[in-house]
Amino acid sequence: MADQEINSSHQAFTDGVQQAREYYEQQAGLGRSLASPRIRLGLELYRDGPASVVALSERLKVSHPAVVQIARNLIAAEYVADYRDRRDKRRRLLALTNSGRYYFSGFSAHAELESELLSDLATAAGLPDLLARWKQAIAEQPLSQRFQSAISGITIVPYQAAFKKSFERLNRRWIEASFQVEDQDQAVFDDPVAKIVTPGGAIFFAVTASGQVVGTCALLHKAPRRAELAKMAVQEHFQGFGLGRRLGQAVIDYAEAVGFEDIVLESNQRLKPAISLYRSLGFIEEKAPAISDYARADIFMVKTLGRVKA
């Protein structure tokens, strides 16, 4: 009888956790369950890197055929690629593509926040109604506020070699969504230090407390007193929380500190949220002084800096 009561209590708690998670996902507007095998597999690859089907089957506690089917779907969606293990040619590994890392990074952020909420609410065994406690907690502090709190813990840091892939991943995502990656883009992705940092520019990154890179923006040295803001990108699930403004302001502050007189930028009028952000940062539209190196550029903007070194 005691075992039955324990099992019943455990099942009730498990059901409560599932209901709480579903409520979170509904409120967050994720569209997919964080507990689905597809998302869990993607998060495993996002957090721990390439893995074999056997390893993923063991870690996810999902059958081998099920992992194979999920992997095929993710490969078809171009989120995952498979390749031979260099150390063991008989074994194949699954790894996220650039698009896959971008896609699953947003779910990773929500998974961390969801786990944090569950941990806070489920500290005591045998909670009578976890879902009720969960709804009350979210009513007291909506998810948007909780996510904003997580956003406030993000720091803006300068370029590090470890961020090179993130720089390409973040920028490639928005470029490919509306345009095409051009030769000039790829040259910068291949060697951002040689193309941006060494000539006197800088690259900044928005990094979460857990080390996840969720945004970036670059400053190029165009002329003795002129800089260019370029390659600004913020991960989709982190947009709308002011990270683009923080990155843009970091570039502006750096440009002023080193003595640039103005900053220019090129963009495309289809990118309305970006254009709106640039205007709010003090950029104004002017006629382009020359034909752009980028086919997608159809708007030229300038910001005159207020603090200039003598």
Phi, psi and omega in degrees: 000317179297319179297322180295320179295319179296314180297320179295317179296318180296317180295320179297319180293317179299316178297321179296320178298315180298316179296320179297317179297317179298321179295318178301310184296326177293314180294325181280348180066036184287328180083338178226148179283134177294341181268357181293146180304324180299312181289320180298319178296315179299320180292325176300314179291326180292318185277321188249357177086188184306146180207157177277164177298320180299313181297318180294323178299318180290317183290323182271348185057045178236145183299153179304311179300325180294319178296319179300317181293316178298316180299319179299318179296318181289327176293318179298326179278358180065028174267337183227146174234151176242147182205164180283138176293126182297330182272342179215095186299342180282344185254140176251144181244151174254140179214151178286142170279177176301317178296322179294318179297320178296314183297312186278343179297325178293319177294327178298318180297317179290324178298320179295317181292319179298315180297321179296318178295315179299319180297319180295322186271337187250036182287333180254140180289148174071037176300132185295324182207086183298320182297319179296316178298321181297311180297320179296317180297319181288327176294321180289325176218098182305157181303325180300321178290320179295319179292324177297322177297319177295321179297322183296341178275359179282136179250153177258120186230156179284174184302138169227149182305327182293344183267000185304313181294324179293324178301314179290316183302311183294317182284322179299325183299309184286328179294310183291338180292330184232341185224208175231144175291123182263169181302322181294323176298309185297324179298321178290319179298321183294324182210075181296332179293310182293323184275334186238305190287307184301320179289000178113012179262196181202155175230133180244152182227145172263120187234131179285170180298333180272003177092009180278127179274119186238002179192160180202159176200142184241155174236121180256142176274105186267324183205171183310322182238012184236134176241168177229130173275130183208167173052048174273131180207139176231133181304142189308311185287351179254005178284151179091005181243015175086009181291323178300319178295318180296319178293315179298319180292326177298319178295316180297315180299319180294317180299318178294319184296325183267358171102014175289147180269329177208164177235135176247166173205155174240141180209194178230137186294345176289339181272067188300316178300322180293316180299319178298318178297314181300318179296320180292338177274359176104008178277140177236150183283136176223166176289133180297133181287343181203167177292133183290153174285346183253130181295330185280346185286124176224012176215138182238129183229153183224143172232123175275131184275148185272331181248113182239131178293145179291000000 
